[in-house]
Amino acid sequence: MMLSASDRAAIRAVADELYGQLLAAGAVAVETEILQPAGPLLDLYGEDIRARAYVTADPTLGEMMLRPDFTVPVVEAHMRDGAEPARYAYMGEVFRRQEDPDARAREYLQVGFEVFDRAASEADAEVFALFSDLLAPLNLRPATGDIGILMAAVRGLSTSDRRKAALLRHIWRPKRFRALLDRFAGRAAPSPARAALLERLKSDAPEALIEAAGPLVGLRSAEDIAGRAAALIEDAATPPIAATEAALLYDLLTLQAPSLAALAHLRGIAPMLPAITPAIERFAARLEALKARGVNVETLPFEASHGRTTLEYYDGFVFTLAAADPALPAVASGGRYDALTAHLGQGGSIPAVGGIIRPELVARLKGAI
């Protein structure tokens, strides 16, 4: 949808107000370049990011992207020369490529807040409570989750490291994750093509099949292909995930309850999957911190799978604040991304959490546009 000049001015006014409130809450203003190096984003997300970003080539700087979000450049700047603890606020345009001309906006304003603080539970509560208070007049629906609990459950499975790595890689792709879990748990047979290949590999070595196929086409070497074939053979010989563990993981995927009830449920299943215990205790500490900030944790919604279709750097607490209209994107969203600071930190790391608000949606809900 094309915005008029007056609409843009109204959205900017809302953004300025929100930005000022974040600064008043103790954040330091931070600016990032609109044109960002593509390398760090490709390292994080792989080639998938090209479908969501505008990519260009600079004769001196190489491959660049129009800023798809602020978090990565803010983390890079903080890990390079920031003090700790630190709180940053930012405001500016982000750019998201859309294949459908009627899809969501390709360019829109974001206002954001990032916290780098080793008191992780308190920082989670600070960000959520601050956003909830700022947006309280809009009567938004909160939703919370914790990617860290699901990741801990996967890491605790009694199966091969290769299978655990595959599940962890696809946590943010729910359909693919479920398909893998069904296969690894013995609930789904391999595809016909996969089954046929495995049958051939039982009688012929990968090297013989590669040689019989003729000249190589594409980027994979014969060694790469043989390695992949060996992995398929190893996976086929791996026993299914134990029925009890698989049932617990399916239970986690569907867990939706008020936060205190969810905590009680998780503590009930922890003895059968002890790897999730540290993540559950972090969840409990967060609820105490939220309660101390006036959040009603008895009614606060919790979904163990919440946030699994957003950016892949979240690895702990996640949240959204959404309008009643399900067709609208979340007005605000955020989460914890500790691993990202280690990835970009050149040897250093610090717990970090943040979130963004979309001023255009705030303006619409206020009737300003």
N, C-alpha and C positions, 0 to 999 in steps of 0.2 A: 504494500500500500504506500502510495506517494504521500508524503507529509507536506503540508503547506508551510510557508515561512512563519506564520503565527503559531502553528503547532510546534515547529522546531524551537521557537523561542520559549514556548510554555514548557517543553521538555527540558530545555537548558536551565530554566529557572528552577524546576524541581530538582535537577541534578545538582545545581549550585547549593540549594538548601540542604540536600542530603550530605553532600561533600562537607559543607560547613559543620554539620552536626557530628560527622565522624572526626573532624579535626578537633572539635570541642571536647570529644571523648578521649583525647590524648594521643591521637595519631599524628605522625609527621607526614607532610605532603611529599609525594614522590611522583616523578614524571618518567615516562619511558618513550622511546622512539616508536613512531607508528610503523616504520619499516624495520622488521626484525630479521636477524640471521635465521635461515631455515634449518641449519644444522642441529641445534639443540632440540627443536621441535620434532624433527625427523628421528633423532636418536630416541626420544621419548615414545613417540607414537607410531614410528615406522611410516611406510608409504600411505597408510590410511589417512594421514593428516592432509594429504594433497586434495582429497575429495571435499575437505571442509574449509580450505584456506585458499586465499589468492596468492599465487606464487609468481615471482618474477626473477629476472636475472640482472645483476648489476655487474658492469664490466670490471669493477675493482673489488667489490665485496663478495661477489659470487651469488649463490642462490639466496633469495630473500622472500619474506612473507609479510603481507599486511597483517598487523597485529591481530591474532585470533583471540587472545585474552591477555590479561596483565600479569597473571601469577608467575609465569616462567621468567619474564624479565625482572620482576620485582625480586624474586628469589635469587636470581643471578647477581643483582646489584647488592642485595643484603649479604650474601655469602662472600662477596668480594671484599666489601669494606664496611659492613654494618656492625653496630654494637648490639649487645643483647642485654636484657630483653628489648624488643623493638616493636612498634606499632606504626603501620603505614596506611595512608589513605590515598586514593587516586581517583581520577575522573577522566574519561575520554572515550573515543570511539573504538569499537572493535569491529572486525570484518569477518563474516562467515559466508562462504560460497553456498549457493542454493541452486539445485538443478531445476526445481519447479518455480516458474515465474510467480506463482501465487503463494509460495512458501513464506516462511518467516523472513524478517528483514535481513538484508545483506550487510547493512551498516547500522549500528545503533550505539547509543551511549551506555556505558557502564560506570557505576560508582562502586568502589570496593574498599575493603578493609582487610589487612593481613597482620597477623600477630605471630611473632617469633619469641617464644617463651618456654622455658623448661617446665613450668608449672602447667602441664598439658590440660588436665581436667578443668582447671580454673579458666584457662584460655578458651577452651571449647565453650564453656558456659558464658564467658564474657561476650564472645562473638554472637552466639545465638540470642542471648538476652538483649544485647544492644540492637540487633536487627529487629527483634520482636517489638521492642519498645518504640523504635523509630517508625515502624509500620503499623502499630497498633490501631490507629484510626481506620485502617482499611479492612479490619476484621478478616485477615488472611488465615488460611488453614495451614497449621504447621505439620510437618512430617520429618521424622528423624530416623537414622539408621546407624549402622556401624560396619563398614566394610572389613574392619580388622577382625571381627568375630568370624566372619565367613572365611577370610584368608587363614586364620589360625586353625579353623576346622579342616581346611584342605591340607595344610601342612602337617596336621596330626594324623592323617589317614595312614593305615597300614598297607601301603601300596608302593609302587616304584617311584623313584624321584622323577622319572620322565613323565609319568602320568600326573603327578602332583604339579609339575611345572606346566603341563598343558592346561590343567584346570585353572591354575592361577593366571595364566596368560589370557584366558577367556572369561574371567569373572565379569568383565564389563560388556560381554556379549551374551546375554542370558540364554538365548536360543542355542547357541553353540555350546555353551557351558552345560546346559541340560542334556544335549545330545551326547556329549562326551561322558557325562556322569552316567547316563543310561547305559552306554556301551561298557564303560569300565566296571559298572556294577552288575553286568551280565543281564540287564533288562532289555537290551536291544542288540540285535545281530549286526555285524559289520555290513556295510553296503555291498551290493553284488560285485562292484568293481574291486573293492578292497578284498573281498573274499576270494575272487578269482586270482588276484595277484598273490595272495598268501598261498594259494594252492600251487601256483607255479614256483614260488620260492621254496616250497618243500622239496621239489625235485631238481631244481636248477639253482646254482649259485648266482648271486646278483651280477657278478662280473660276466658270466656266460650269457645272461639275458641281455645285458647292455651291449655286448659284442654282437649278438644276433640281431639287435634292433637297428644296426647300421650307424651312420655318422651322427654325432651329437648335434642337436639343435637347441639353442637357448644358452642361458648363462651358467647352468649347473654343470660341474665337471663330472667325470665318471666316478671320482671318489665321493663327491657329494651324493650322487644317486645311490651308490653302494652303501653309504652310511645310512641313508634314509631307509633303504631296504632292510638293513640290519636292525634298525630301530623298529620296523614293522614286525619283524620276526620275534624280537624280544618282547614287544607289547603283546603279541598273540599268545606268547607262552606265560604271560603274567596272570596269576589267578585274579578272579574278580575281587573288587573291594568287598570286605566283609559285610554281610547283610545288615548287621547292627549299625556299623559306621555309615553305610549308605543311607539307611533309614533316618539316622540323625541329621545327615546333611540335607536330605529332602525336607526334613522337618524345619531346619533353619531357613531354607529357601522360601518357605511359606509362612514363617512366623510373622504375625501382625497382632499387636496388642498394645494397650497402654503401657508406658515404660516400666512402671513398677511390676506389673504383671509379667511383662516380658523378662525382666530381671529374674523373677522367681522361677519362671520356666527354664531359663538358661542355666540357673544354678542347679535345677533339678536334673538336667541332662549332662552337666559337666562331668560327673563321675564316670560316665560311659565314654566321654571324649575329652579327657583331661587337658588336651592341648589348648582348649578354648578358655581355660580358667583365668590366665592373666588378662585376656581381653575382656572377660566378664567383670573382673574386678576394676578395670579401667572404666567400664560402663557404669558400674556402681558409684565410683568416685565422681564421675561426671554428673550423675543424677544428684548427688549431694551438693555439688557446686551449683547446679542449676536451681535446686531448691533454695539455696542460700541467696540467689539473685531474684527470688520471687516467682520462679517458673513452677507451675503446678505439674509435678512429675507424675502424679497419680493418673492424670488424664492425657499427658503428652503422648501423642501417637509414636509408636516405634515399629519399623519394618526392617527385618534383618537384611532384606535385599534392596532396601532403598538406596538410590544413587548409582545403581549398576549400569545405567545407560548414559552417564555423564563422563566428563574427562577422566582419563585413566590414572591421574596422579593421586586421587584420593585413596587413603589406606587406613582410615579410622572413622571417626565421627563424621556423619554427613547430615545435611538438613536442607529443607526447602520451605518456603512460605508462599502459598499459592492462593489465587483468587478462586471463587466458587465456580467460575466458568472453566471447564476442563480443556477447552480449546486454547486457552491462553498458556504461554510458557510460565514457569515459576517466576514470581515477582522478585524473589530473592533466593539465593542458594549458596551453599558453601560446604566446607569440610576440612578435614585434617589431611596433611600431605607430608608427613615426616620423611618418607623415603625420597621425595623429590629434592629436599635440601641436601641429602647425602649424594644424590646423583649429580647435582649441579654445584656441589660445595667444594670440589677440588680437595677432597680429603676431610672436610669438616661437615658437620650436620648439626641441626637444632630442631626440636619439635616446632611445628608450624601449623597454623590453622587460619582460614580466612573465608571471605564470602563476597558476593557481588549483589547489587541491586540494579534493576533495570528501570531507570527513571521514566521511560516512555510508558511502561505499564502502570507505574504509580500515577502519572499524569492522567492516563485514561480512567483509572479507577476513581480519581478525584473529580473527574468531569472537567479537567482543564483543557482537554483536546477532544 
